[in-house]
Amino acid sequence: MRIDPLGWPTRPFLAVARLLSRYHRHRVVHLERLARLFAEGRRVLLVGNHALDIVDPLLLLATVYRRLGRVPHFVGHENGWFRVPVLRDIAARYQVIPSRQPEETIAALRRDGFVMLYPGSNREAALRSYRDEPYRLKWEGRTGFLRVALEADADVLFVAAVGCDEAYYQSRLPTSRAILALANAGDGERYRGSKLGFGLLGPHFLPGFLPLPVRITHVLSHRLDLGDRERARWDPAALARLHRRVTDGCQAFLDAAVKRRSRSSDALDRAVRAAQRGLHALGV
């Protein structure tokens, strides 16, 4: 997808991304795996683990754009991105694809060759307990991303976002219905039970606003082995088996990336995460 680097709101986004990149000591590992697929002329569907904010996708997007000159189409939640003022204008400008319109995602992959989505959606980002299920994929029943990749003859890469779960502290306090309604186009019930997050200066109300200074790292996998693509397209049982294998493989990759983060962590990152563990122990 082509964007104007000097246009609105691209220029402010890139400026914010530069600041956040320094703040989070951000890095991307194995970006060459994505570059290699682009060089081969392959279509790429990028999937990842999801936390409740725009910080980690913004950092990844800015790095990919700066180093590879490519910007993916994003698949976005229909309420949050297409019915909330300001967000719906951004969605229109950057051709965000509604999550319930897979035919548009397939068309975008075939046309432009690069799409990113989060299979776990808000089930993983908003309803997951970060303290009880840290870095857990919630992809049960979410076979749509595989159907899209198979139909568009695209390769699938998984990107593990390490640090995103700690960018805001998820408390045990429930998020109010009013806040949920504001973020979800008036629907305050759909994500009832979501816990309130806290950033550096207080409650997490605005996306990307003063997160905690943890280090964020993105690690890209090799292309995922989708096996017999043709059979998975027409055989539901084969698709279900493929989904289990892909989900298990991505979870194992994510677990390994989280386990390795001690190699790239720094004193500030360790201090912030230790403080969060202390709050968890106190039941806050």
C-alpha positions as CSV (number, residue, x, y, z in Angstrom):
1,M,0.0,0.0,0.0
2,R,1.4,3.4,-0.9
3,I,1.3,6.3,1.6
4,D,2.4,9.9,1.5
5,P,5.1,10.2,4.2
6,L,4.5,13.9,4.5
7,G,0.8,13.8,4.6
8,W,-1.7,13.9,7.4
9,P,-1.7,11.8,9.6
10,T,1.3,9.9,8.4
11,R,3.9,12.4,9.4
12,P,2.7,12.8,13.0
13,F,2.4,9.0,13.3
14,L,6.0,8.5,12.2
15,A,7.1,11.2,14.5
16,V,5.3,9.6,17.5
17,A,6.8,6.2,16.4
18,R,10.3,7.6,16.5
19,L,9.8,8.9,20.0
20,L,8.2,5.6,21.2
21,S,10.9,3.6,19.5
22,R,13.5,5.4,21.7
23,Y,11.4,5.2,24.7
24,H,10.8,1.5,24.4
25,R,14.4,0.8,23.1
26,H,12.5,-1.0,20.2
27,R,14.1,-3.5,17.9
28,V,13.0,-5.9,15.2
29,V,14.7,-9.3,15.0
30,H,14.9,-11.3,11.7
31,L,13.3,-8.6,9.5
32,E,15.3,-10.1,6.7
33,R,12.8,-13.0,6.6
34,L,10.1,-10.6,5.5
35,A,12.4,-8.8,3.1
36,R,13.3,-12.2,1.5
37,L,9.7,-13.0,0.7
38,F,9.1,-9.5,-0.8
39,A,12.2,-10.0,-3.0
40,E,10.7,-13.3,-4.1
41,G,7.5,-11.6,-5.1
42,R,5.5,-13.5,-2.5
43,R,2.3,-12.3,-0.9
44,V,2.6,-12.1,2.9
45,L,0.1,-12.3,5.6
46,L,1.6,-11.2,8.9
47,V,0.0,-12.4,12.1
48,G,0.9,-11.7,15.7
49,N,0.0,-11.8,19.4
50,H,-2.2,-8.9,20.6
51,A,-2.3,-6.5,23.5
52,L,-4.7,-3.6,24.1
53,D,-3.0,-0.7,22.5
54,I,-1.5,0.7,19.3
55,V,2.0,1.0,20.6
56,D,3.5,-2.3,19.4
57,P,1.8,-2.4,15.9
58,L,2.8,1.3,15.4
59,L,6.4,0.5,16.2
60,L,6.5,-2.5,13.9
61,L,4.7,-0.7,11.0
62,A,7.1,2.3,11.2
63,T,10.2,0.0,11.2
64,V,9.0,-2.0,8.2
65,Y,8.1,1.2,6.3
66,R,11.5,2.8,7.1
67,R,13.6,-0.3,6.3
68,L,11.6,-2.0,3.6
69,G,9.4,0.7,2.2
70,R,6.3,-1.3,2.6
71,V,3.1,-0.7,4.6
72,P,0.6,-3.5,5.2
73,H,-3.2,-3.3,5.1
74,F,-4.4,-3.9,8.6
75,V,-7.6,-5.8,9.4
76,G,-9.5,-3.9,12.1
77,H,-12.4,-4.5,14.5
78,E,-15.6,-3.2,12.9
79,N,-16.9,-1.2,15.9
80,G,-13.6,0.3,17.1
81,W,-12.2,1.3,13.7
82,F,-15.2,2.0,11.6
83,R,-17.8,3.6,13.9
84,V,-15.7,5.7,16.3
85,P,-15.0,9.3,15.2
86,V,-11.4,10.0,14.2
87,L,-10.6,6.3,14.1
88,R,-13.0,5.8,11.2
89,D,-11.3,8.7,9.3
90,I,-7.9,7.0,9.9
91,A,-9.3,3.7,8.8
92,A,-10.6,5.2,5.5
93,R,-7.3,7.0,4.8
94,Y,-5.2,3.9,5.4
95,Q,-7.6,1.4,3.9
96,V,-8.1,-0.6,7.1
97,I,-10.1,-3.7,6.2
98,P,-13.2,-4.6,8.3
99,S,-12.7,-7.8,10.2
100,R,-15.9,-9.4,9.0
101,Q,-15.2,-9.0,5.3
102,P,-12.6,-11.6,4.4
103,E,-13.2,-11.2,0.7
104,E,-11.8,-7.7,1.0
105,T,-8.7,-9.1,2.8
106,I,-8.2,-11.6,0.1
107,A,-8.5,-8.9,-2.6
108,A,-6.0,-6.7,-0.8
109,L,-3.5,-9.5,-0.5
110,R,-3.9,-10.4,-4.2
111,R,-3.6,-6.7,-5.2
112,D,-0.9,-5.3,-2.8
113,G,0.7,-8.4,-1.4
114,F,0.9,-7.4,2.3
115,V,-1.7,-7.6,5.1
116,M,-1.4,-7.8,8.9
117,L,-4.0,-9.0,11.3
118,Y,-4.4,-10.3,14.9
119,P,-6.3,-13.6,14.9
120,G,-7.1,-13.3,18.6
121,S,-8.6,-9.9,18.3
122,N,-10.1,-8.3,21.4
123,R,-10.6,-11.8,23.0
124,E,-6.9,-11.8,23.3
125,A,-6.2,-8.1,23.8
126,A,-9.1,-7.0,26.1
127,L,-10.5,-10.1,27.8
128,R,-7.4,-12.0,28.5
129,S,-5.9,-11.8,32.0
130,Y,-2.3,-10.7,31.4
131,R,-1.2,-11.9,34.9
132,D,-2.8,-15.3,34.6
133,E,-2.3,-15.9,30.9
134,P,0.8,-13.9,29.9
135,Y,1.5,-14.0,26.2
136,R,-1.2,-16.6,25.5
137,L,-2.7,-16.7,22.0
138,K,-6.5,-16.9,22.0
139,W,-7.0,-18.3,18.5
140,E,-9.5,-21.0,19.3
141,G,-11.9,-21.2,16.3
142,R,-10.2,-18.4,14.5
143,T,-9.5,-20.1,11.2
144,G,-10.2,-17.1,9.0
145,F,-6.6,-16.0,8.7
146,L,-5.7,-19.4,7.3
147,R,-8.6,-19.3,4.8
148,V,-7.5,-15.9,3.6
149,A,-3.8,-17.0,3.1
150,L,-4.9,-20.2,1.3
151,E,-7.3,-18.4,-1.0
152,A,-4.8,-15.6,-1.8
153,D,-1.8,-18.1,-2.1
154,A,0.0,-16.1,0.5
155,D,2.8,-17.0,2.9
156,V,2.1,-16.6,6.6
157,L,4.7,-15.1,9.0
158,F,4.2,-14.9,12.8
159,V,5.6,-11.9,14.6
160,A,6.1,-12.3,18.4
161,A,5.7,-8.9,20.2
162,V,7.6,-9.1,23.5
163,G,7.0,-6.4,26.0
164,C,3.5,-5.4,24.8
165,D,1.8,-7.2,27.7
166,E,3.7,-5.0,30.2
167,A,3.4,-1.7,28.3
168,Y,0.4,-0.9,30.5
169,Y,-0.3,-2.5,33.9
170,Q,-3.5,-4.5,33.8
171,S,-5.1,-4.1,37.2
172,R,-8.0,-6.1,38.8
173,L,-10.3,-3.1,38.5
174,P,-13.1,-3.5,35.9
175,T,-13.2,-1.1,33.0
176,S,-16.3,1.0,33.3
177,R,-19.2,0.5,30.9
178,A,-18.9,4.1,29.8
179,I,-15.2,3.7,28.8
180,L,-16.1,0.5,26.9
181,A,-18.9,2.2,25.1
182,L,-16.7,5.1,24.1
183,A,-14.1,2.7,22.6
184,N,-16.7,0.4,21.0
185,A,-19.1,2.7,19.3
186,G,-21.6,2.8,22.1
187,D,-21.6,-0.9,22.9
188,G,-20.5,-1.1,26.6
189,E,-21.5,-4.8,27.0
190,R,-19.5,-6.7,24.5
191,Y,-16.2,-6.5,26.4
192,R,-17.7,-6.4,29.8
193,G,-15.2,-7.8,32.3
194,S,-12.2,-6.1,30.7
195,K,-9.7,-4.9,33.3
196,L,-8.5,-1.4,33.6
197,G,-5.0,-0.7,32.6
198,F,-2.6,1.9,33.9
199,G,0.2,3.8,32.2
200,L,3.0,6.0,33.5
201,L,0.6,8.8,34.6
202,G,-2.6,6.9,35.3
203,P,-5.5,5.0,33.7
204,H,-5.1,3.9,30.1
205,F,-7.7,5.9,28.3
206,L,-5.9,7.2,25.3
207,P,-4.1,4.8,22.9
208,G,-0.3,5.2,22.9
209,F,-0.3,7.8,25.6
210,L,2.5,7.4,28.2
211,P,2.9,3.6,28.4
212,L,5.3,2.1,30.9
213,P,9.0,2.2,29.7
214,V,9.4,-1.5,29.1
215,R,11.6,-2.7,26.2
216,I,9.6,-3.9,23.2
217,T,11.0,-6.4,20.7
218,H,9.4,-7.9,17.6
219,V,10.7,-11.3,16.4
220,L,9.7,-12.6,13.0
221,S,9.4,-16.3,12.3
222,H,10.3,-18.1,9.1
223,R,7.3,-18.6,6.8
224,L,4.9,-21.1,8.3
225,D,4.5,-24.5,6.8
226,L,0.9,-24.7,5.6
227,G,1.3,-28.3,4.3
228,D,-1.2,-29.4,1.7
229,R,-2.8,-26.1,0.9
230,E,-5.3,-27.4,-1.6
231,R,-6.7,-30.0,0.7
232,A,-7.0,-27.5,3.6
233,R,-9.0,-25.3,1.3
234,W,-11.8,-27.9,0.7
235,D,-11.5,-30.3,3.7
236,P,-12.7,-28.8,7.0
237,A,-11.0,-31.5,9.0
238,A,-7.7,-30.8,7.3
239,L,-8.2,-27.0,7.9
240,A,-8.9,-27.7,11.6
241,R,-5.7,-29.8,11.9
242,L,-3.7,-27.1,10.2
243,H,-5.1,-24.5,12.5
244,R,-4.1,-26.5,15.6
245,R,-0.6,-27.1,14.3
246,V,-0.1,-23.5,13.3
247,T,-1.5,-22.2,16.6
248,D,0.7,-24.5,18.6
249,G,3.7,-23.6,16.6
250,C,3.1,-19.9,16.9
251,Q,2.6,-20.3,20.7
252,A,5.9,-22.2,21.0
253,F,7.7,-19.5,19.0
254,L,6.2,-16.7,21.2
255,D,7.1,-18.6,24.4
256,A,10.7,-19.0,23.2
257,A,10.9,-15.3,22.3
258,V,9.6,-14.3,25.7
259,K,12.1,-16.7,27.4
260,R,15.0,-15.1,25.5
261,R,14.2,-11.5,26.3
262,S,16.6,-11.6,29.3
263,R,19.4,-11.4,26.7
264,S,18.2,-8.0,25.4
265,S,16.6,-6.6,28.5
266,D,18.0,-3.6,30.4
267,A,17.9,-2.3,33.9
268,L,14.8,-0.1,33.4
269,D,12.9,-2.9,31.7
270,R,13.7,-5.4,34.5
271,A,12.7,-2.8,37.1
272,V,9.3,-2.1,35.6
273,R,8.5,-5.8,35.2
274,A,9.6,-6.5,38.7
275,A,7.4,-3.8,40.0
276,Q,4.5,-5.3,38.1
277,R,5.2,-8.7,39.6
278,G,5.1,-7.1,43.0
279,L,1.7,-5.6,42.4
280,H,0.5,-8.9,41.1
281,A,1.7,-10.6,44.4
282,L,-0.3,-7.9,46.3
283,G,-3.4,-8.7,44.3
284,V,-3.7,-5.1,42.9
